Amino acid sequence: MIGYICIAGMLALIAVRCPVSLAMAATGFVGFGLIVAFPPAFSILDTGPFETLTNFDFSPIPMFILMGVFASKAKMSAELFSGARTLFGGWRGGMALAAVTSCGVFSAISGSSLATAASMARVALPEMRKRGYASSLATGTLAAGGTLGIMIPPSIALLLYALITEQSVGQMFIAGIMPGILGLILYCVAIAILVAVRPNLATPGDPTTLKEKIVGLKGLAPFGGIFAFIIGGIYGGFFTPTEAAAVGAAGTFLIALVRGLSLVQFREAIEETLFLSAMIFFMIIGAEIFGTFLTVSRISFTLVEFVGSLGLPPYAILLAVLLLYMLLGCVMDSIAMLLLTVPVVFPIVTAAGFDPIWFGVISVITVELGLITPPVGMNVFVIKTVAPEVPIREIFKGVFPFVLSDMVRLGLLILFPWLALGLL
């Protein structure tokens, strides 16, 4: 009962705009103190943050963030978009296809959806607007394309899920490859259907020759090379995900240096990485304290027993969990939602017989939906800051076809689990 009351209190704190990390930490501290005793609860506050911040397993987080920031500061996103643009040549909607493809490729060295959306929007949005693209299609494409960063490895969301549930980080990354590529393909299909049904949304691009297309591939080469090196190294057992993160960050830094990264840009990259890392680690600390409280309250075990007593089929349980994720995704940050809910729902899902790696991919895709659904839609607001003149309603209208694409991808992964597990 104390556990349920504390969770209700935490939700009330979140509802009044208290930071999720602080709400989780406060709930965990008070709940643990009421159930066990407050002196041990103070001990958790004393040692918990230190243990989290010195945990070697969490070290890839700032490294993966740094990779994306270096790529952004070195203007690699501009060359990437230019190269992708030549591939689609004179196609109607080709610039939108180039934008979403660039987002997918940029995700290969950026673990952050927000960084992907912001970097590509600054490059691609002015060009699409100049070409007469409808605001809804231009902004919706970039907001949705940015969400690929949460799935295509290296992914901070997949990394955190693996650490929370004690799964292999390498296996989680490998499992995210095919679903990430599938998401990119379905987004391209959605754009093609949109411009075929409503040609006024986009204009044809400039035709390009085969030679120009081949030359344009050089803009994609650095991203593809780093992605292949990281994933190939992990898959081949040459280095651990932690080592891969460090190697990837060093490789991206060298590429950025060759492309003229200045000392000022280097300092800005470090500051931005520290800011984003601190924000994520604060949430991890809150989640660790909250997780300790959940353990002593035995809420997870009680829920597993309760769900088991209902006699529901496994897929009914999965559907209920995914609906919960979709609802929470409308009002919560994606990383915070994972840290908050996974400790509770993971035992229920595994007790129903589902593969933990597969469920990790499914849950991250569902969380991904929250990045482009109202009223929060973090990626939508990132695009809004780049294009303040576009009404927020117009951007949400533009992402709707991509939400449908993600629903299709979710259905395919549920029907065909090998799409996530086939490479393991």
N, C-alpha and C positions, 0 to 999 in steps of 0.2 A: 504493500500500500504506500509506504514511504517513497518507493521508487516511482510509482505512477504519479504521485503528487509532485515530486521533484521534476519529472519530465513535463508535466503540465505547466509548472512554473517556468521551465526553460523555454517552452513554446511561447508563453506570455512575454518573456523578456525579448525574444526574437520579434514578436509582433509589435513591440514598442520601439523597434529599431536598435536594440542593443546588439553590438557585434556578435556574430554567431560564436566566434572563438571564446569571447568572454562569457557568453551565456552557457556554453558547454563547461568551461572551467568552473564557473560559480556553482552550477548545478552539481557537477561531480564532487566538488569540495563539500558542499552542504549535505548532499545525499550520503556521501561516505561517512561524514561526521555523525549524522543522525543514526545511521545503521550500525556503524562500528564504534567510533569515538572520534572526538575532534583532535586530540593530540596526534594520532596517526594520520588524520586528514591534513594537518599542518605539515607533517613530515613529507607527505606526497607533494604538497606545494613547494617544499624546500628542495626535494631531490628530483621530482618529475621533470621540470623544464630542463634541468642540467643534463639528465640522462637522455632526453629527446634530442637536445641540440648537439650532444656529443656522440650520437648514434651514427656510426659509419654508414649504415644502410640508407640514411636519408641524404647523404652527400651528393647523389646524382641530381637532386632537385636544382640547386643553384647552377650546376654545370649545364644542364639542359636549357635552363632559362638564359644563361650567358651565351649559348650557341645562337639562339634566336636573336638576341639583342645585338651581338656582333654582326650578324647577317644584315640586320636592319640598319645599323649605323654605317656600315660600309656600302649602303645603297645597292646591295645585291638583289633586293626585291625588284628594283627598276629594270635591271638587265634580265631578270627572270621573266617578268611580264612581257618585256619586249620580245624575248625568244619564243614564249608561248604564243604570242600574238601572230608571229609569222607562220606558225604551224597551221593555224585555222584560216589564214589568208582571207579570201573574199567571201567566206560563209556569212550568211545573215546571223547575227548574234555571236559572231566569232570572237568579239572582244569579251563578251560575257563568259564564253567557254574558256578563253585564255585566262580570265581572272580567276575562275574557279579551279582551273588546272594549276595556276600559279600558287593558289592557296594550298592545294594538296601537296605540291612539291615543296613549298616553303615549310609545311608541317613536318617534312622529313628531318629538319634540323631545328625545329622549334616545338617545344613541348607545350606551349601555351596557345590556346585558341584566341585569347584577347590580343596577344602579340601578333599572331598571324593576321587577324582581321585588321588591326590598326596599320600594320606595315603595308599590306597589299592595298588597302583602301586609299592610302595617301598617293599611291602610284597609279592605280587603275581607275579610280573614280573620276578624276578630272578628265582622263582620256575618253571614258565612256560618255560623260556628260557632253564633252566637246563634239562627239560623233552623233549626238541626238538620241541617245538611249533614254528610254523612260526612266524616271527617277526610281520607280518601284523595282524595276528589273535590275538596275545598276546597284542600288544599295542592298537589295535583297540577296543578290548573288554574292556580294562580298561578306555580308553578315553570315550567310549560311556557309560559304566557303571557309570562313574562319573556324567553324566548328570542327573541320577535319583535323585541326591541330590537337584535339583531345583524344583522337583515335589512332591516327597514323603515328607509329613509334618514331622517335622517342616521345612518349606521352606521360606527362606528370600525373594525369588521372589514373592511367593503368599502373604506373609505378606505385602510387599511394594505395590503390586497391590491393596490389600484390603484398605490400608491406603490412597492411592492416590485417589481411587474411592469411598471412604467412605462406603465400604462394611464390613460385619462382618468377622473379622479375623478367628474366630472359624469356620464359615461356609466355608470359603475358604480352610482351612486346611482339613475339612471333605470331601469337594468336590475333593481334590487332592489325596485321598487315593486310590480309584478304578483306576483312570488313571495311578497313579504311579505303582500299582501292575500290571496293564495291560502292561505297558512299560517293566517291568521286565520279564514278561512271553514272550512277543514278542521278546525280546533280546535273551532269552534262545532258542526260536524256531529258530531264525536266526542262532545261533551257531550250533544247531543240524542239520539244513539243510546244512550249510557250510561244516561241517566235514563229512556228509553223501555223499555229492557231491565230495568233495576233501579231502579224508582221510589223505593225506600227510600233511595237515595243523596242525594236532594234533595227539598225541599218546594216547593210553588207559592209565588210571590211575591204581593204585593198588587196587584190590578188597577189600572191607571192609565187615565185618559181621554186622548183625542187631544190635548187642550189641555195636559195634564201632560207628555205626551211631547214636545210642541213646546217647552215651557218648559225641559224637561230638556236639550234640545240645547245650551243656553247653556254647560253645563259642558264640552262638547266643542269649542265655538267657538274658544277661544284656541289650542288645540293644532292644530286644523284650519287656522286662519289662519296660524300660523307655518310649518306644514308647506307649505302652498300657496305662501307667500311665498318660502321657501327653494328648494323644488323648481322652482316657476314661474320664479324669477329665474335659476336655473342653466340650466333648459331653454330659456328665452327668450334666454339670453346676456346678461342685464343685469349679472350679476356672477359672479365665479369661485367655486368651492366654498370657498376660503379666506375670501373676502369674505362669502359666505353664512353661514359659521359665525359670523363676528363680528356680522353683522346679526341673526342668530337669537339669539345670546346677549344682545345689547342689547335686543331685543324682549322676550325672556323676562324680563329684569331689570326692564323697565318695567312689565310685567304684574304681576310679583311685588311691585314697589314700590307699585302701586295697591292691591294686595290686602293691604298692611300688612307688607311685609317689614321686619323690624327690623334695627338695626345689628348685633346679636349674630348673627342668622340670616345676614346678609350675610357676616360674618367666618367663620362656620362653613362657608358655601358655598364661599368662597375656599379655606379650609384643606382641605376635602374634595376640591376640584378639583385642588389642588396635589398632594395625596397620590396620587390616582388617576393623574394625569398623570405624576408622577415614576416611578411603578411601570411604566407603559406605556413611557415613554421609556428606562428602564433596559433593558427587554427589546429595544427597537429598537436601542440601542447594541450590545447583545450580538449581535443578529441581523446588524448591519452588519459587525462584526468577523468573525463566522462566515461571512458571505457572501463576504468577501474571501478567506478561507481556501479556501472551496469553489472559487472561481475559479482560484486558483493550483494547487490539487490536481487540477483538471480532472475531478472526480468526476461532475459533472452531464453533461459531454460523454461520458464513458465510459459512463454509464448510458443515455444516449440511443442511443449506438451499440449497446450490448448489447441493449436492448429492440427496436431496429430489426432486429437480426440474428435475433431469435426469430421474426419473421414473424407476430406476434400481430395479430388484427384490432383496430381502434381502440377498440371498445367493451370488449374484454377488458382492454386497458390501463387504460381509464377505471375499470372495475369494480375492478381491483387497487388503483388509487390511492384510490378511495373506501373500500374495505375497510381499507386502511392508516389512513385518516383516522378511520374509526369505531373502530378498535382504539386508536389514540393518544388519541382523544377520551375514552376511558374512564379515562385515567390522567393527562391533561395539561390545563392551562388552555387555553382556546380561542385567545386572542390569541398566547400563546407557541407553540402548535402551528402556527398560520399562519406566524409569523415563522420558525419552524424548518424547516418542510417546503416551503413555496412555492418557495424558491430551488432546491430539488432536483427537485420534481415538475413545475414549470411547463415547463421545456424538453421533458420527456418528453411531456406532454399536448399542447403546441403542435406538436411534431414529428408527433404522431398525427393532426393536422389539426383539432383542436377549437378553437372560437372562444375567445380568452382572456377576454373579458367574460363569456360564458356559463359558462365553467369557474369563474370567480370566484364567481358566484352559487351554482353547484353545490357548490363547496368550502366556502363559508361556511355553507350549509344543513347540510352534513355535519358541520362543526365545531359547529354549533348543537346537533346531537344529543348531542354530548359534554357539553353543559351540564346534561343531565337523565338521563344514563346512569351507572350505577354503575361503579367505586367512587367516583369523584371527584364528578361532577355538581354543579358549583359553585352553580347555581341552587337545587338541592335543599338544599344546606347553608345558603344564604341564608334559605330558608323555615324551615329548622330553627331558626335563631337567633330568628326571629319567633315561632315556635310550638314551644318546646323540649319541650313535653309530648307532642308527636306523634312516635312512633317513626320513625326514618329509613326503616325498611323500609316503613312505611305510605305515606310520601311517594313512594318509588320505585314502589310499587304504583299510586299515583294517576297517575303520569306515563306509565305504560305505554301507554294508549290514544293519548296524544299523540305518543309515539315512533312508533307505527304510522302516525299521520296524517302525520308528517314523512317517513316512508318512501314513502307514497303521493305526497306532493308531489315528492319527489326523482325518483320514477319518471315522473311527469307532465312534469317539466322535461327529463328525458332524452329522452322520447318526443316532446315538443313544445317544441323550443328557443325558438320564438317567444314563449313565455310570459315569457321573460327579455329577449329581443331585440326584441320587437314595438314597443316605444316608442322605440327608438333611431332 
